[in-house]
């Protein structure tokens, strides 16, 4: 349903089905989502169930609820604007080698998510301490490099999708979404420090939140 909804928004904005990049995006994001979901269904159904819960019904801080709503709305507005740019009005264009590179970025982001899910059964879609599941600190896999690798994986997605769709203006999303990711990292860590035993020691050991050697 999520993939179909994205397709409706994109092609309605584009005003044409003759958009190879748009179809490639739907195939890649659909296949990647399905692959990760099937893996979770087999190896970690509890995490899959947690991530499929509607975020507005889950226990979470008010600030996280607001951020999730903003990000959800922004995602669909972004896809619509790229349809206007790349197809309907042709404000910008991207050569096919860069479009292929963009597709690789999208897949890379999902691969990072897979690496996270392999080691962290508590990677819920909302910020919450999962006491009922004996929530504990995870420090293996990509968590040895940064404290929020799932957010790190969104960076190649937000860079890759505009390239794949052929919209240079779509890259402007980084000006909005990166500050939102930074804010969520900082606020989420406050929740983890207050409610998750051992997180302070982990944070002292792994210095970087998002990008190794940078922040």
C-alpha positions as CSV (number, residue, x, y, z in Angstrom):
1,X,0.0,0.0,0.0
2,X,2.9,2.4,0.8
3,X,4.5,1.7,-2.6
4,X,1.2,2.2,-4.4
5,X,0.6,5.5,-2.6
6,X,4.0,6.7,-3.5
7,X,3.4,5.8,-7.2
8,X,0.0,7.6,-7.2
9,X,1.6,10.8,-5.9
10,X,4.6,10.7,-8.2
11,X,2.8,9.9,-11.5
12,X,-0.1,12.3,-10.7
13,X,2.4,15.1,-10.3
14,X,4.4,14.0,-13.3
15,X,1.3,13.9,-15.5
16,X,2.7,11.0,-17.5
17,X,3.6,7.3,-17.1
18,X,6.6,7.8,-19.3
19,X,9.1,8.1,-16.5
20,X,11.7,5.3,-16.4
21,X,13.3,6.7,-13.2
22,X,9.9,6.7,-11.5
23,X,9.3,3.1,-12.3
24,X,12.8,2.1,-11.3
25,X,12.3,3.8,-8.0
26,X,9.0,1.9,-7.3
27,X,10.6,-1.4,-8.3
28,X,13.7,-0.8,-6.1
29,X,12.0,0.5,-3.0
30,X,9.3,-2.2,-3.3
31,X,11.8,-5.0,-3.8
32,X,14.1,-3.7,-1.0
33,X,11.2,-3.3,1.4
34,X,9.8,-6.7,0.6
35,X,13.3,-8.4,1.0
36,X,13.9,-6.8,4.4
37,X,10.4,-7.5,5.6
38,X,10.6,-11.2,4.6
39,X,13.9,-11.5,6.3
40,X,12.4,-10.0,9.5
41,X,9.4,-12.2,9.2
42,X,11.7,-15.3,9.3
43,X,14.4,-14.2,11.8
44,X,12.9,-11.4,13.9
45,X,9.1,-11.3,13.7
46,X,8.9,-9.3,17.0
47,X,10.8,-6.5,15.4
48,X,8.7,-6.6,12.2
49,X,5.5,-6.4,14.3
50,X,7.0,-3.4,16.2
51,X,7.9,-1.6,13.0
52,X,4.5,-2.3,11.4
53,X,2.6,-0.6,14.3
54,X,1.1,2.8,13.3
55,X,3.5,5.3,14.9
56,X,0.6,7.5,16.0
57,X,-0.7,4.7,18.2
58,X,2.7,3.8,19.7
59,X,3.9,5.1,23.1
60,X,6.4,7.9,22.3
61,X,7.3,11.4,23.3
62,X,5.2,14.2,21.9
63,X,8.2,15.7,20.1
64,X,8.7,12.4,18.3
65,X,5.1,12.2,17.2
66,X,5.3,15.6,15.7
67,X,8.6,14.8,13.9
68,X,7.2,11.6,12.5
69,X,4.1,13.3,11.1
70,X,6.3,16.1,9.6
71,X,8.6,13.5,8.0
72,X,5.7,11.5,6.6
73,X,4.1,14.5,5.0
74,X,7.4,15.8,3.7
75,X,8.2,12.5,2.0
76,X,5.1,12.6,-0.1
77,X,5.4,16.3,-0.9
78,X,9.0,15.6,-1.9
79,X,8.0,12.9,-4.3
80,X,5.3,15.0,-5.8
81,X,7.7,18.0,-6.4
82,X,10.2,15.7,-8.0
83,X,7.5,14.5,-10.4
84,X,6.8,18.2,-11.3
85,X,10.5,18.8,-11.8
86,X,11.7,15.8,-13.6
87,X,8.8,15.2,-15.9
88,X,5.9,17.7,-16.1
89,X,8.0,20.9,-16.3
90,X,11.6,19.6,-16.8
91,X,13.2,22.2,-14.6
92,X,16.3,19.9,-14.2
93,X,17.7,16.7,-15.6
94,X,20.1,14.0,-14.6
95,X,22.2,11.8,-16.9
96,X,21.7,8.1,-16.8
97,X,25.0,7.2,-15.1
98,X,24.0,9.5,-12.2
99,X,20.6,7.9,-12.2
100,X,22.1,4.5,-11.8
101,X,24.3,5.8,-9.0
102,X,21.2,7.2,-7.4
103,X,19.6,3.8,-7.5
104,X,22.6,2.3,-5.9
105,X,22.3,4.8,-3.1
106,X,18.7,3.8,-2.5
107,X,19.7,0.1,-2.3
108,X,22.7,1.0,-0.1
109,X,20.4,2.7,2.4
110,X,18.2,-0.4,2.7
111,X,21.3,-2.6,3.1
112,X,22.4,-0.5,6.1
113,X,18.9,-1.0,7.5
114,X,19.3,-4.7,7.1
115,X,22.7,-4.6,8.9
116,X,21.0,-2.7,11.7
117,X,18.1,-5.1,12.0
118,X,20.5,-8.1,12.1
119,X,21.9,-6.9,15.4
120,X,19.3,-4.7,17.0
121,X,15.9,-6.3,17.7
122,X,14.8,-3.1,19.4
123,X,15.0,-0.8,16.3
124,X,11.5,0.4,16.6
125,X,10.1,3.1,14.2
126,X,9.4,5.4,17.2
127,X,11.5,6.5,20.1
128,X,10.6,4.4,23.1
129,X,12.1,2.1,25.7
130,X,10.8,-1.4,25.2
131,X,10.7,-2.6,28.7
132,X,8.3,-5.4,27.8
133,X,10.9,-6.9,25.5
134,X,13.8,-6.5,28.0
135,X,15.4,-3.6,26.0
136,X,19.1,-3.5,26.2
137,X,22.0,-1.5,24.7
138,X,23.3,-2.9,21.3
139,X,26.9,-2.2,20.5
140,X,27.7,-4.7,17.8
141,X,27.6,-4.5,14.0
142,X,27.3,-0.9,12.7
143,X,26.7,0.3,16.2
144,X,30.5,-0.1,16.7
145,X,31.0,2.8,14.3
146,X,28.1,5.2,15.1
147,X,25.3,5.4,17.7
148,X,22.5,5.9,15.1
149,X,23.4,3.8,12.0
150,X,19.8,3.5,10.9
151,X,19.7,7.3,10.4
152,X,23.1,7.1,8.7
153,X,21.5,4.8,6.2
154,X,18.9,7.4,5.3
155,X,21.5,9.8,3.9
156,X,22.3,7.7,0.7
157,X,18.5,7.4,0.3
158,X,17.8,11.1,0.4
159,X,20.7,11.7,-2.0
160,X,20.1,8.8,-4.3
161,X,16.3,9.1,-4.8
162,X,16.5,12.6,-6.5
163,X,19.3,11.4,-8.8
164,X,17.4,8.2,-9.7
165,X,14.2,10.2,-10.4
166,X,16.1,12.8,-12.5
167,X,15.4,15.8,-10.2
168,X,18.3,17.9,-9.1
169,X,15.9,20.1,-7.1
170,X,15.0,17.1,-5.1
171,X,18.4,17.3,-3.5
172,X,17.3,20.4,-1.6
173,X,15.5,18.1,0.7
174,X,18.8,17.7,2.5
175,X,18.6,21.3,3.8
176,X,15.4,20.3,5.6
177,X,15.8,16.6,6.5
178,X,19.4,16.7,7.8
179,X,18.5,19.2,10.7
180,X,15.5,17.0,11.5
181,X,17.7,13.9,11.7
182,X,20.2,15.7,13.9
183,X,17.4,16.9,16.2
184,X,15.9,13.4,16.5
185,X,19.4,12.0,17.3
186,X,19.9,14.4,20.1
187,X,16.4,14.1,21.6
188,X,16.4,10.3,21.2
189,X,19.7,10.0,23.1
190,X,18.1,11.9,26.0
191,X,15.4,9.3,26.2
192,X,18.0,6.5,26.0
193,X,20.3,8.0,28.6
194,X,17.4,8.4,31.1
195,X,15.7,5.0,30.5
196,X,18.2,2.5,29.2
197,X,20.8,1.1,31.5
198,X,24.4,1.2,30.1
199,X,23.7,3.7,27.4
200,X,25.9,6.4,28.9
201,X,28.9,4.1,28.9
202,X,28.2,3.1,25.3
203,X,28.0,6.7,24.3
204,X,31.3,7.4,25.8
205,X,32.9,4.5,24.0
206,X,31.3,5.2,20.6
207,X,32.0,8.9,20.0
208,X,30.1,9.6,16.8
209,X,26.3,9.7,16.4
210,X,25.8,9.8,12.7
211,X,29.0,10.0,10.5
212,X,32.3,8.5,11.7
213,X,34.9,11.1,12.2
214,X,32.4,14.0,11.7
215,X,29.6,14.0,14.3
